[in-house]
Amino acid sequence: NIATTGTSALTVAGTMSTALNGAGNSGGITLATADGNVVVNGAVSTGGATVASTSSATAQSGAIVVTAGTNGTISGTGSLATGAAAVTSGVSGDTAAVGNITLTANEINANGTTTPFVVNFGTANGVAGTSTAGQLIMTADGTGTGGDIYITSANPLTTGAVSTGAGALINIATTGTSALTVAGTMST
């Protein structure tokens, strides 16, 4: 958990990650400002989680939460990525779940314009158990172009609730053959 106070910005210039965890759950990452921008110029990622099947085993990769408080924006040339979650030889009752990425700011994009910010999610593989994809959940409260959301992913992407202010745009795209699944409400 890394946070700034007042109007101080938070910039991630290098790599930040949690470890792969063979015991079930990898750690999460929280970046927050009270009233400043969050700039991610490095790779921020949570580790994967792999466990053996027990018919009640749970593998959960870490979540990422980024909050640019009050008038802050989320931007940067880096990326946010959650790790994969797997239950080896999973059976009914086992669960593999990938952590969510939750973003809250006035606007979300790579550079204050239409260049998309990069997010990626690991794969959930519970085999015959339950496999739950991580969701991208976003709230932008700016209006007009000051509330625009531009996101890209090279991996399959599932959205949860996504909202922004009046007159703002929501632009979410995947590349290649990666699927885009809208699982939550989306509103402007």
C-alpha positions in Angstrom: 0.0 0.0 0.0 1.7 3.2 -1.2 -0.1 6.5 -0.7 0.6 10.3 -0.9 -1.2 13.1 1.0 -2.4 16.5 0.0 -1.9 17.3 -3.7 1.2 15.2 -4.1 1.5 13.0 -7.2 2.5 9.4 -7.1 4.8 8.2 -9.9 5.9 4.5 -10.4 9.1 4.8 -12.4 10.3 1.2 -12.1 9.0 -2.4 -11.8 6.7 -3.2 -8.8 5.5 -6.7 -8.2 4.3 -9.3 -5.7 5.7 -12.8 -5.7 4.2 -16.0 -7.2 2.6 -17.9 -4.3 2.4 -21.7 -4.2 0.4 -21.5 -1.0 -2.8 -20.1 -2.5 -2.9 -16.3 -2.6 -0.5 -13.7 -4.0 -0.4 -10.3 -2.5 -2.2 -7.2 -3.9 -1.0 -3.7 -4.7 -2.6 -0.4 -3.8 -1.5 3.0 -5.1 -3.4 6.1 -3.9 -3.3 9.8 -3.7 -5.5 12.2 -1.7 -5.7 14.8 -4.5 -2.9 14.1 -7.0 -2.2 12.2 -10.2 -1.0 8.6 -10.3 1.5 8.1 -13.1 2.5 4.5 -13.9 5.6 4.5 -16.1 6.8 1.0 -14.9 5.4 -2.5 -15.0 3.1 -3.1 -11.9 2.1 -6.7 -11.4 0.8 -9.1 -8.9 2.1 -12.7 -8.7 0.3 -15.7 -9.8 -1.1 -18.4 -7.4 -1.0 -22.2 -8.0 -2.2 -24.8 -5.5 -2.9 -28.5 -5.7 -6.5 -29.8 -5.8 -8.2 -30.7 -2.5 -11.9 -30.4 -3.7 -12.0 -27.1 -1.7 -8.7 -25.5 -2.8 -8.5 -21.8 -3.7 -5.9 -20.1 -5.8 -6.2 -16.3 -5.9 -3.9 -14.0 -7.7 -3.5 -10.5 -6.2 -5.7 -7.5 -7.0 -4.5 -4.0 -8.0 -6.3 -0.9 -6.8 -5.2 2.6 -8.1 -7.0 5.7 -6.8 -6.1 9.2 -7.9 -8.2 11.2 -5.3 -10.3 14.3 -5.8 -8.9 15.9 -9.0 -6.3 13.3 -9.8 -5.8 11.4 -13.1 -4.4 8.0 -13.8 -1.9 7.9 -16.7 1.5 6.6 -17.8 3.5 4.6 -20.3 3.7 1.5 -18.0 1.1 -1.2 -17.3 -0.9 -2.9 -14.7 -1.2 -6.7 -14.7 -2.6 -9.4 -12.4 -1.1 -12.9 -12.3 -2.6 -16.2 -13.3 -4.5 -18.5 -10.8 -4.5 -22.2 -11.2 -5.5 -25.3 -9.3 -3.4 -28.3 -10.4 -5.7 -31.1 -11.5 -8.7 -29.1 -10.2 -12.0 -30.9 -9.4 -15.4 -29.7 -8.5 -15.2 -27.6 -5.4 -11.8 -26.1 -6.3 -11.6 -22.4 -7.3 -9.1 -20.4 -9.3 -9.7 -16.7 -9.3 -7.7 -13.9 -10.9 -7.5 -10.6 -9.0 -9.5 -7.5 -10.1 -7.9 -4.2 -11.3 -9.9 -1.2 -9.8 -9.2 2.3 -11.1 -10.7 5.5 -9.7 -9.8 9.0 -11.0 -11.0 12.0 -12.9 -9.7 10.5 -16.2 -7.8 7.4 -17.2 -5.5 7.1 -20.2 -1.8 6.9 -21.0 -1.0 10.6 -21.7 -4.0 12.9 -21.0 -5.3 12.4 -24.6 -6.6 9.4 -26.5 -3.6 7.1 -26.0 -4.9 4.0 -24.1 -3.5 2.9 -20.7 -2.4 -0.7 -20.7 -3.9 -3.4 -18.4 -3.5 -7.2 -18.6 -5.0 -10.1 -16.7 -3.7 -13.6 -16.0 -5.7 -16.6 -16.8 -7.9 -18.5 -14.3 -7.7 -22.3 -14.6 -9.6 -24.3 -12.1 -9.7 -27.3 -14.5 -13.0 -29.1 -13.5 -13.5 -26.6 -10.6 -14.5 -22.9 -10.9 -12.5 -20.5 -13.0 -13.2 -16.8 -12.3 -11.6 -14.1 -14.5 -10.4 -10.9 -13.0 -12.5 -7.8 -13.8 -11.5 -4.3 -14.8 -13.6 -1.9 -12.6 -13.3 1.8 -13.3 -14.8 5.0 -12.1 -13.9 8.4 -13.7 -15.7 11.4 -12.4 -14.5 14.0 -14.8 -16.8 15.4 -17.4 -16.2 15.9 -21.1 -12.7 15.0 -22.3 -11.6 15.5 -18.6 -13.4 12.2 -17.8 -12.4 10.1 -20.7 -11.3 6.5 -20.2 -9.0 4.9 -22.8 -7.8 1.3 -22.1 -6.1 -1.4 -24.1 -5.2 -5.1 -23.3 -3.2 -7.7 -25.2 -5.0 -10.4 -23.2 -8.7 -11.3 -22.8 -10.4 -8.6 -20.8 -13.6 -8.8 -18.6 -15.0 -5.5 -17.4 -17.0 -5.0 -14.2 -18.8 -1.8 -13.5 -17.4 1.1 -15.6 -18.6 4.7 -15.3 -17.6 8.2 -16.1 -19.0 11.8 -16.0 -21.4 13.5 -18.4 -20.0 13.9 -22.0 -17.0 11.7 -21.4 -16.0 8.7 -23.5 -15.3 5.1 -22.6 -13.0 3.4 -25.1 -11.9 -0.2 -24.1 -10.1 -2.4 -26.7 -8.3 -5.7 -26.8 -5.6 -6.5 -29.4 -5.2 -9.6 -31.6 -7.8 -12.3 -31.0 -8.3 -11.5 -27.3 -11.9 -11.4 -26.2 -13.6 -8.5 -24.6 -16.4 -9.4 -22.2 -18.7 -6.8 -20.6 -19.8 -8.3 -17.3 -20.9 -5.2 -15.5 -22.9 -2.0 -16.1 -21.2 0.7 -18.3 -22.4 4.3 -18.1 -21.5 7.9 -18.9 
